[in-house]
Amino acid sequence: MKMTDNTVLITGGTSGIGRALAEAFHDRGNRVIVTGRRQDLLADVADRRPGITGICLDLNAPHSLARVAEYVINRFPNLNVLIANAGISRTEDITADDWNLAEAEAIVETNILGVLRTVAAFLPIIKQQPAATIMATGSALAFLPRAEFPAYCASKAFLHSWLISLRHQLRNLPIDVLELAPPYVQTELTGASQAADPRAMPLASYISQVMVMLEQGRHPRGELLLEQDQARRWAERDGTYDRIFAAMNPA
Ligand SMILES: NC(=O)c1ccc[n+]([C@@H]2O[C@H](COP(=O)([O-])OP(=O)(O)OC[C@H]3O[C@@H](n4cnc5c(N)ncnc54)[C@H](OP(=O)(O)O)[C@@H]3O)[C@@H](O)[C@H]2O)c1
């Protein structure tokens, strides 16, 4: 994709990967719109970066999305890059007596329906552009799950498959469909401790690698996956699935 002079909308742009991507695109001379629910953070992004527009959007409220989409389409008719990045992650202990579907339902609602609703809301305007990109944030865990996060990993596996079909269906239009599949990164996705976890990749380092991959068009099959995650991506093909699963999920 071209890296400058785009109009980019990023869901989940109030923190973490979405916010860092917003700043990186803004640095490269793009108009950037970020969305999220936390008003204070939306104001903070816009204050620190005049030129980034913050818009309140709860993806679990379809009316909110319809209203925001109408506003964005009117105010930013050149919108040509859509990054469906918002997501949540929770552990679930299915063996617990009080286990129920509440966490799984929330994950399906945000990580799956949230992405589908975002694409549905903005596809009409994206289709009008001479060159466009739709990117959604999946996870390296789409390819091999960490069993403490059953619905989360499955939601990202869903996105992986759905994006393949979307890419195929849009193949005759000038729309790139990309899957951003991050490793474990220092954000507050699972809580404050993740942002300081030395086992997680520093956010700035991850985002700078992503921007280089985008600049160089280094995303085979539309997948933006770091070298370190290729073994998981191809574990089934390589006959290493059980071994890597066991290493990731000690008995
Ligand atoms: N960090 C990692 O290790 C990692 C690894 C693989 C994949 N990912 C994926 O990366 C994406 C971003 O996560 P992150 O790590 O940057 O964590 P994060 O800082 O918690 O960001 C999540 C973003 O999603 C937004 N969001 C959540 N629920 C929403 C809803 N109902 N409506 C609108 N926005 C909502 C949040 O904004 P508000 O709270 O303001 O609404 C926030 O901006 C997620 O899809 C995550 O699954 C992260």
The ligand as an ORCA input file, in Angstrom:
! r2SCAN-3c Opt
* xyz 0 1
  N      -1.169     -6.962     22.600
  C      -1.077     -8.206     22.170
  O      -0.298     -9.016     22.715
  C      -1.878     -8.645     20.995
  C      -1.503     -9.832     20.342
  C      -2.274    -10.252     19.256
  C      -3.360     -9.515     18.845
  N      -3.694     -8.371     19.496
  C      -4.881     -7.638     19.025
  O      -4.558     -6.280     18.845
  C      -5.770     -5.508     18.921
  C      -5.510     -4.307     19.797
  O      -5.251     -4.740     21.118
  P      -4.138     -4.082     22.047
  O      -3.180     -5.122     22.398
  O      -3.675     -2.823     21.445
  O      -4.996     -3.807     23.388
  P      -5.744     -2.507     23.932
  O      -4.764     -1.430     24.222
  O      -6.615     -3.012     25.023
  O      -6.618     -2.027     22.707
  C      -7.900     -2.520     22.446
  C      -8.668     -1.420     21.740
  O      -9.954     -1.926     21.363
  C     -10.936     -0.978     21.732
  N     -12.204     -1.641     22.017
  C     -12.413     -2.746     22.795
  N     -13.725     -3.028     22.847
  C     -14.357     -2.111     22.072
  C     -15.719     -1.863     21.727
  N     -16.722     -2.619     22.204
  N     -16.002     -0.824     20.921
  C     -15.021     -0.049     20.459
  N     -13.717     -0.202     20.730
  C     -13.397     -1.233     21.545
  C     -10.358     -0.273     22.956
  O     -10.873      1.037     23.045
  P     -11.898      1.547     24.176
  O     -11.623      0.749     25.408
  O     -11.574      2.992     24.292
  O     -13.234      1.278     23.588
  C      -8.881     -0.217     22.619
  O      -8.583      0.956     21.879
  C      -6.832     -6.456     19.454
  O      -7.644     -6.897     18.380
  C      -6.027     -7.612     20.009
  O      -6.746     -8.813     20.007
  C      -2.972     -7.917     20.546
*
